[in-house]
Amino acid sequence: MSVFCGSAMPTNSIYIESIRSFGAKIAQKGIRLVYGGAAVGLMGEVANAAINEGGEVIGVFPTFFNENEIAHKKLSQQIYVSSMSERKQVMAEMSDAFVIFPGGYGTLDEMYEMLTYSQLDFHKKPVIIVNINGFYHHLIEQMKHMHEEGFIRNVHFSAFAVANSVDEIFEIAEKHNFTNDDVWLKWAKNK
């Protein structure tokens, strides 16, 4: 399961508490965590929580960040890539679901890329937006508006689900019918 989230430390501790809870629970459930590979911000918090519970944690870290962002040194595996596009591709290939915690521009880029690939039938994996403390309320409303105005078709509007708590993330993921995603893998290899 991939988690996309901020590399910054938020001002509201509710996001830190939530992502720590998620990291601990993903490890307790024996689910592999795939994330951006940093030791800072929410990214570092989720990795540390999963590691502390004995979980498998794989980071996918762009090499050009070394001066600006610190790569986590205690992961099960750290995969180094040359670009943000390659990072998203590797994370998508390694995951059966995408969990979107609060973050900034990069997190939104990752979320929208996974939603776009779902729209293009490159994968059928769930995209779960974690709306802790109403963080994504306005974004979800904007997406509803895009749907109402005809820019997102009905079938594509259902490409994401919203979780308002950490427990809901796992409830949504467990209900999803996971498949071996051959379409995504074929597309990624030919990219």
C-alpha positions in Angstrom: 0.0 0.0 0.0 1.4 3.4 -1.0 1.0 6.5 1.2 1.4 9.9 -0.3 1.8 12.7 2.3 3.8 15.8 3.1 7.5 16.0 3.7 6.8 19.1 5.9 5.8 19.0 9.6 2.3 20.4 9.9 1.3 23.0 12.5 -1.7 20.9 13.7 -0.6 17.8 15.6 -3.8 15.9 14.6 -2.1 15.0 11.3 1.0 13.7 13.0 -1.1 11.6 15.4 -3.2 10.2 12.5 -0.3 9.2 10.3 1.5 7.6 13.2 -1.6 5.6 13.9 -1.8 4.6 10.2 1.9 3.6 10.2 1.5 1.4 13.3 -1.7 -0.2 12.1 -0.3 -1.0 8.6 2.6 -2.8 10.2 0.4 -4.6 12.7 -1.8 -5.8 9.8 1.3 -7.1 8.0 0.8 -4.8 5.0 3.9 -3.5 3.3 4.2 0.3 3.4 5.6 2.0 0.3 6.3 5.8 0.5 8.5 8.5 -0.7 11.6 7.5 1.3 12.2 10.7 3.4 12.9 10.8 7.1 11.2 14.2 7.6 7.7 15.5 8.0 4.7 13.2 7.8 6.7 11.0 5.6 9.2 10.3 8.3 6.5 9.9 10.9 4.6 7.2 9.0 7.8 5.3 8.3 9.0 5.5 11.9 5.6 4.3 13.2 5.6 1.3 10.9 9.3 0.5 11.7 8.6 0.7 15.4 5.9 -2.0 15.0 8.2 -4.2 13.0 6.6 -3.5 9.6 8.2 -3.7 6.1 8.8 -0.2 4.8 10.0 0.6 1.4 11.1 4.1 0.4 11.3 5.4 -3.2 13.6 8.4 -3.1 14.7 10.7 -5.9 18.5 11.2 -5.8 18.3 14.9 -6.5 16.8 15.5 -3.0 19.9 14.6 -1.1 20.8 18.2 -0.3 17.3 19.4 0.4 15.6 16.4 2.0 17.0 13.6 4.2 16.7 10.0 3.0 15.5 7.6 5.7 18.3 5.3 6.8 16.4 2.6 8.7 14.0 1.3 6.0 13.6 -2.3 4.9 14.6 -1.1 1.5 15.4 2.3 0.0 15.0 2.5 -3.8 16.8 5.4 -5.5 15.3 6.9 -8.6 16.3 9.7 -10.9 13.0 11.7 -11.2 9.6 12.3 -9.6 7.9 10.5 -12.5 10.0 7.4 -11.9 9.2 7.6 -8.2 5.5 7.6 -8.9 5.8 4.8 -11.4 7.8 2.6 -9.0 5.4 3.3 -6.1 2.4 2.5 -8.3 3.9 -0.8 -9.5 4.7 -1.9 -5.9 1.2 -1.0 -4.4 -2.3 -2.3 -4.5 -3.8 0.9 -3.0 -3.0 4.6 -2.7 -3.6 6.4 0.5 -3.5 10.2 0.3 -2.8 11.9 3.7 -2.5 15.7 4.0 0.4 17.3 2.1 1.2 20.0 -0.3 1.8 20.3 -4.1 3.7 17.1 -4.4 1.0 15.1 -2.6 -1.7 16.6 -4.9 0.4 15.8 -7.9 0.7 12.1 -6.8 -3.0 11.8 -6.0 -4.1 13.3 -9.3 -1.7 11.1 -11.3 -3.1 8.0 -9.7 -6.6 9.2 -10.3 -5.8 10.0 -13.9 -4.3 6.6 -14.5 -7.4 5.0 -13.0 -9.5 7.1 -15.5 -7.3 5.8 -18.3 -7.8 2.2 -17.1 -4.1 1.8 -16.3 -5.1 0.4 -12.9 -8.2 -0.4 -10.8 -6.5 0.2 -7.5 -8.3 2.3 -4.8 -7.3 5.9 -4.2 -8.2 6.7 -0.6 -8.3 10.4 0.3 -7.8 10.8 4.1 -9.9 13.8 5.1 -8.6 14.1 8.7 -9.8 17.2 10.4 -11.6 18.2 7.1 -8.2 18.8 5.5 -9.4 17.8 2.0 -12.9 19.1 2.3 -12.5 22.0 -0.2 -10.6 19.8 -2.7 -13.4 17.1 -2.5 -16.0 19.9 -3.1 -14.0 21.1 -6.1 -13.9 17.6 -7.5 -17.7 17.3 -7.0 -18.1 20.6 -8.8 -15.9 19.3 -11.7 -18.2 16.2 -11.8 -21.4 18.3 -11.7 -20.1 20.5 -14.6 -19.4 17.4 -16.7 -15.6 17.4 -16.6 -15.4 14.1 -14.6 -17.7 11.3 -15.8 -19.7 9.3 -13.3 -17.5 6.2 -13.8 -14.4 8.2 -13.1 -15.8 10.1 -10.1 -16.0 6.8 -8.3 -12.2 6.3 -8.7 -11.6 7.6 -5.2 -13.0 7.1 -1.7 -12.9 9.4 1.3 -11.8 8.2 4.7 -12.4 10.4 7.7 -10.4 8.3 10.1 -7.5 5.8 10.0 -9.8 2.9 10.6 -11.9 3.8 7.6 -8.8 3.6 5.4 -8.5 -0.1 6.1 -12.3 -0.7 5.9 -12.3 0.8 2.4 -9.2 -1.1 1.3 -10.6 -4.4 2.6 -13.8 -3.9 0.6 -12.0 -3.3 -2.6 -11.5 -6.1 -5.1 -7.8 -6.1 -5.6 -6.6 -7.5 -9.0 -3.2 -8.3 -10.5 -2.8 -5.1 -12.4 -1.4 -6.3 -15.7 -2.6 -3.2 -17.6 -0.6 -0.8 -15.3 2.5 -3.0 -15.5 2.4 -3.2 -19.3 2.0 0.6 -19.5 4.8 1.3 -17.1 7.2 -1.0 -18.8 6.5 0.6 -22.2 6.7 4.2 -20.9 
